[in-house]
Amino acid sequence: QVHYRESDNRIYYANAHFTGGKDEYYPVPNNQYGFSGGKYVQNPGYAPFN
């Protein structure tokens, strides 16, 4: 369910949550890791590259 407040023009999700230490960053996509020649390191909170 999405709640919309016209006063501040933002959308709020009723079941949204934030996980500190993980949700600050997105995971680095595997194809980008491949393009880097193995130089990238995965962001904290996500599974490492294979």
N, C-alpha and C positions, 0 to 999 in steps of 0.2 A: 504494500500500500504506500502511495506517495502522498505526502502532505505538501501543499503549496501555500505559502504565506505571501499574499500580494504586497504587504507592507515592505518586505525586504527582497523580494524577487529571487528567493532561493528555494530549491527543492530539498525536502528532508525525507529520508527513507525511514520508515517506522522500525525496521529491524536492522538498521545499520550499526556496525560496531567498529572500533578502532583497536588494533593490536600493536601496542608500542614495541619498537624494535623490529617490526616487519613492515607495517603499512606506510612508513615514511618513503619507501622506495618501491619501484616495480622490479620484478626479476629481469635480469639481462636475458634476452632471447638466445636460444641455443645456436641459431644461425649466426648471430652477431659474434658469439664466442668463436665459432669456426672461422669467420672472416678475419678475426683478430690474430689468428695463428696461435691461439692459446694464451694470449696476453691478458685477457679480461679475467676478473674474479667476480664470482656471483655475489650479489648484494646479500647482506645479512638477513637471516630468516627464511631463505629459500634453499632448495636442494642444490648441491654443487653440480657442476657440469660432469658429464660422463666421459 
